[in-house]
Amino acid sequence: MAGPGARNTGGADVVVVGGGPAGLSAAEVLSAAGCRVCVLEQRPTVGRKFMMAGRGGLNLTHSEPMARFMARYGAARPHLDAALAAFGPDDMRAWAAGLGQPCYVGSSGRVFPVAMKASPLLRAWIARLEGAGVRIMTRHRWLGWDAAGHVHVAGPDGTEASLHADALVLATGGASWARLGADGAWRDIVAARGVGVAPFRPTNCGFRILWSDLMRTRFEGAPLHGIALRIGDLSARGEAVVTRNGIEGGVVYALSAPIRDAIARQGQAHIHIDLRPDMDIAQVTQRLARVRGRESVSNLLRKALRLSPVMLALLREGAGVSLSREPGALAALIKDVPLVVEGTDDLDRAISVAGGVRWDDVDAHLMLRALPGVFVAGEMVDWEAPTGGYLLQACIAMGRWAADGVVQWLHDTPKGLYPSAP
């Protein structure tokens, strides 16, 4: 890195901490602006959580109308408006195509690379960054600041060193999937500098249900296809999977925030599952009534509605007693299976987290108010969104927006960040 003489955008030194989508996107914008960029990543390779997302086809963004798209960010929407206006879903698709990875829109409106993999896009992205002179230092852990205010790091062998920088971008992730690099260790470092950090909470996560021994042992891993899930007045349709200790899957993730918040308020949450959301209760009742009375309840449900064995087991879990043969009562249960959720799955297993740097502690361009010249982006800030492309879209948009803020700050500030940070 260059010495303290670099004061402005052209030739300024910027350190980016974190080699995930937010950090790499910040590095891309900064290098294009003429900065000398160093990316620090504590794991052996960059983009590890990005690669894990690619196992499901790499859902980059969503094609729905922008007003509906923005509503997915809930309370964080006002804080994300500018970043997503500057780099929205159409920009994401053009960016991926520019890396040789054209996209298509799936039947659900989600947007995927045609290759349905993360690795080709990540390889092209890294090649672009390295071609632009971005230095990527893996196995380097950010420790905070040294006594002079320089970036303090530990290298692969544990040796500590300091790096000069004129600005710093923190894109260190939240606190889930620590083995991929997002361990939340940065929280204490920035909190000690006067930055407000909201407690981490799991989102897009599984939940714990006290299943019977039969449900837990026989149906662990069994899918629930084409169901609707409801909590209060909120509902979603999709797929779920029975786990040994509860339930997870896309339809669960869609309602994870209200389920989690209900647990926080009441100690548990009451959810309801509709096993046949494409039929109303009258249609379900009619189908049940047409099957001859001497059939067992299991055969009745299988023949009338093609319910799978795990769905039959779920009905018994919800009923708490033997299932009624009366068509109306049985139809009511099929359309509204009540379950009690006792808690969230482990934080580290959550796809993403809420909590992190509080919005009151950053300015409009994601610079920390307590630490001029230090910018934050991605999951380390307190926001959440459902799965469906919204997470990656916001992380990349925030990284780019923070980088724009760095460029502006370097241009307007007569001196670099250091030694103003201590």
Solvent accessible surface area in square Angstrom, and as a share of the most:
residue,aa,sasa,rsa
1,M,79,0.35
2,A,32,0.25
3,G,40,0.38
4,P,85,0.53
5,G,66,0.64
6,A,17,0.13
7,R,98,0.36
8,N,83,0.42
9,T,23,0.13
10,G,56,0.54
11,G,19,0.18
12,A,0,0.00
13,D,0,0.00
14,V,0,0.00
15,V,0,0.00
16,V,0,0.00
17,V,9,0.05
18,G,10,0.09
19,G,1,0.01
20,G,23,0.22
21,P,20,0.12
22,A,7,0.06
23,G,0,0.00
24,L,1,0.00
25,S,1,0.01
26,A,0,0.00
27,A,0,0.00
28,E,22,0.10
29,V,23,0.13
30,L,0,0.00
31,S,18,0.11
32,A,91,0.70
33,A,37,0.29
34,G,38,0.37
35,C,10,0.06
36,R,109,0.40
37,V,5,0.03
38,C,1,0.00
39,V,0,0.00
40,L,2,0.01
41,E,17,0.07
42,Q,50,0.22
43,R,77,0.28
44,P,41,0.26
45,T,73,0.43
46,V,10,0.06
47,G,2,0.02
48,R,73,0.27
49,K,48,0.20
50,F,4,0.02
51,M,78,0.35
52,M,35,0.16
53,A,46,0.36
54,G,9,0.09
55,R,192,0.70
56,G,61,0.58
57,G,4,0.04
58,L,0,0.00
59,N,25,0.13
60,L,0,0.00
61,T,0,0.00
62,H,22,0.10
63,S,51,0.33
64,E,20,0.09
65,P,83,0.52
66,M,79,0.35
67,A,72,0.56
68,R,135,0.49
69,F,0,0.00
70,M,9,0.04
71,A,59,0.46
72,R,100,0.36
73,Y,4,0.01
74,G,47,0.45
75,A,100,0.78
76,A,7,0.05
77,R,86,0.32
78,P,97,0.61
79,H,88,0.39
80,L,2,0.01
81,D,58,0.30
82,A,46,0.36
83,A,3,0.02
84,L,1,0.00
85,A,83,0.65
86,A,60,0.47
87,F,13,0.05
88,G,6,0.06
89,P,15,0.09
90,D,112,0.58
91,D,60,0.31
92,M,0,0.00
93,R,82,0.30
94,A,67,0.52
95,W,20,0.07
96,A,0,0.00
97,A,53,0.41
98,G,54,0.52
99,L,16,0.08
100,G,51,0.49
101,Q,24,0.11
102,P,72,0.45
103,C,25,0.15
104,Y,86,0.33
105,V,63,0.36
106,G,18,0.17
107,S,132,0.85
108,S,72,0.47
109,G,13,0.13
110,R,82,0.30
111,V,0,0.00
112,F,27,0.11
113,P,0,0.00
114,V,91,0.52
115,A,45,0.35
116,M,78,0.35
117,K,119,0.50
118,A,4,0.03
119,S,27,0.17
120,P,27,0.17
121,L,0,0.00
122,L,13,0.07
123,R,155,0.57
124,A,32,0.25
125,W,1,0.00
126,I,40,0.20
127,A,63,0.49
128,R,89,0.32
129,L,1,0.00
130,E,100,0.45
131,G,71,0.69
132,A,58,0.45
133,G,58,0.56
134,V,7,0.04
135,R,123,0.45
136,I,40,0.21
137,M,26,0.12
138,T,38,0.22
139,R,127,0.46
140,H,31,0.14
141,R,92,0.33
142,W,18,0.06
143,L,61,0.30
144,G,1,0.01
145,W,20,0.07
146,D,32,0.17
147,A,105,0.81
148,A,48,0.37
149,G,0,0.00
150,H,48,0.21
151,V,0,0.00
152,H,42,0.19
153,V,3,0.02
154,A,17,0.13
155,G,14,0.14
156,P,91,0.57
157,D,120,0.62
158,G,48,0.46
159,T,83,0.49
160,E,102,0.46
161,A,52,0.41
162,S,55,0.35
163,L,25,0.12
164,H,24,0.11
165,A,0,0.00
166,D,0,0.00
167,A,0,0.00
168,L,0,0.00
169,V,0,0.00
170,L,0,0.00
171,A,7,0.05
172,T,27,0.15
173,G,18,0.17
174,G,1,0.01
175,A,13,0.10
176,S,1,0.01
177,W,49,0.17
178,A,41,0.32
179,R,133,0.49
180,L,25,0.12
181,G,12,0.11
182,A,10,0.08
183,D,56,0.29
184,G,4,0.04
185,A,46,0.36
186,W,8,0.03
187,R,92,0.34
188,D,107,0.56
189,I,41,0.21
190,V,0,0.00
191,A,48,0.37
192,A,90,0.70
193,R,68,0.25
194,G,55,0.53
195,V,6,0.03
196,G,22,0.21
197,V,27,0.16
198,A,8,0.06
199,P,92,0.58
200,F,21,0.09
201,R,92,0.34
202,P,17,0.10
203,T,3,0.02
204,N,0,0.00
205,C,2,0.01
206,G,7,0.06
207,F,5,0.02
208,R,107,0.39
209,I,12,0.06
210,L,143,0.71
211,W,13,0.05
212,S,49,0.32
213,D,95,0.49
214,L,99,0.49
215,M,1,0.00
216,R,62,0.23
217,T,84,0.49
218,R,160,0.58
219,F,17,0.07
220,E,94,0.42
221,G,49,0.47
222,A,20,0.15
223,P,63,0.39
224,L,0,0.00
225,H,114,0.51
226,G,41,0.39
227,I,1,0.00
228,A,15,0.12
229,L,1,0.01
230,R,88,0.32
231,I,19,0.09
232,G,46,0.45
233,D,149,0.77
234,L,95,0.47
235,S,77,0.49
236,A,21,0.16
237,R,147,0.54
238,G,23,0.22
239,E,83,0.37
240,A,0,0.00
241,V,48,0.28
242,V,0,0.00
243,T,32,0.19
244,R,107,0.39
245,N,92,0.47
246,G,0,0.00
247,I,2,0.01
248,E,40,0.18
249,G,11,0.10
250,G,37,0.35
251,V,2,0.01
252,V,1,0.01
253,Y,37,0.14
254,A,48,0.37
255,L,11,0.05
256,S,2,0.01
257,A,29,0.23
258,P,37,0.23
259,I,1,0.01
260,R,13,0.05
261,D,47,0.24
262,A,5,0.04
263,I,24,0.12
264,A,88,0.68
265,R,165,0.60
266,Q,113,0.50
267,G,50,0.48
268,Q,60,0.27
269,A,0,0.00
270,H,95,0.42
271,I,2,0.01
272,H,43,0.19
273,I,0,0.00
274,D,22,0.11
275,L,0,0.00
276,R,47,0.17
277,P,27,0.17
278,D,117,0.61
279,M,32,0.14
280,D,78,0.41
281,I,87,0.44
282,A,53,0.41
283,Q,87,0.39
284,V,0,0.00
285,T,38,0.22
286,Q,104,0.46
287,R,99,0.36
288,L,3,0.01
289,A,65,0.50
290,R,173,0.63
291,V,30,0.17
292,R,149,0.54
293,G,58,0.56
294,R,189,0.69
295,E,27,0.12
296,S,60,0.39
297,V,26,0.15
298,S,39,0.25
299,N,50,0.26
300,L,4,0.02
301,L,1,0.00
302,R,123,0.45
303,K,107,0.45
304,A,10,0.08
305,L,4,0.02
306,R,205,0.75
307,L,5,0.03
308,S,41,0.26
309,P,84,0.53
310,V,7,0.04
311,M,8,0.04
312,L,19,0.09
313,A,8,0.06
314,L,0,0.00
315,L,0,0.00
316,R,104,0.38
317,E,47,0.21
318,G,16,0.15
319,A,33,0.25
320,G,64,0.61
321,V,113,0.65
322,S,104,0.67
323,L,19,0.09
324,S,51,0.33
325,R,91,0.33
326,E,97,0.44
327,P,37,0.23
328,G,29,0.28
329,A,50,0.39
330,L,2,0.01
331,A,0,0.00
332,A,45,0.35
333,L,29,0.14
334,I,0,0.00
335,K,43,0.18
336,D,56,0.29
337,V,0,0.00
338,P,59,0.37
339,L,10,0.05
340,V,56,0.32
341,V,1,0.00
342,E,52,0.23
343,G,3,0.03
344,T,33,0.19
345,D,32,0.17
346,D,97,0.50
347,L,58,0.29
348,D,64,0.33
349,R,125,0.45
350,A,0,0.00
351,I,55,0.28
352,S,2,0.01
353,V,2,0.01
354,A,1,0.01
355,G,0,0.00
356,G,0,0.00
357,V,0,0.00
358,R,108,0.39
359,W,34,0.12
360,D,120,0.62
361,D,31,0.16
362,V,5,0.03
363,D,43,0.22
364,A,92,0.71
365,H,35,0.15
366,L,7,0.04
367,M,29,0.13
368,L,0,0.00
369,R,150,0.55
370,A,51,0.39
371,L,6,0.03
372,P,61,0.39
373,G,0,0.00
374,V,0,0.00
375,F,2,0.01
376,V,0,0.00
377,A,0,0.00
378,G,1,0.01
379,E,24,0.11
380,M,0,0.00
381,V,0,0.00
382,D,33,0.17
383,W,10,0.03
384,E,41,0.18
385,A,5,0.04
386,P,34,0.21
387,T,31,0.18
388,G,4,0.04
389,G,5,0.05
390,Y,8,0.03
391,L,28,0.14
392,L,20,0.10
393,Q,0,0.00
394,A,0,0.00
395,C,14,0.09
396,I,1,0.00
397,A,1,0.01
398,M,1,0.00
399,G,0,0.00
400,R,63,0.23
401,W,51,0.18
402,A,0,0.00
403,A,0,0.00
404,D,59,0.30
405,G,2,0.02
406,V,0,0.00
407,V,34,0.20
408,Q,101,0.45
409,W,35,0.12
410,L,2,0.01
411,H,140,0.62
412,D,93,0.48
413,T,28,0.16
414,P,121,0.76
415,K,115,0.49
416,G,2,0.02
417,L,0,0.00
418,Y,8,0.03
419,P,98,0.62
420,S,56,0.36
421,A,5,0.04
422,P,85,0.53
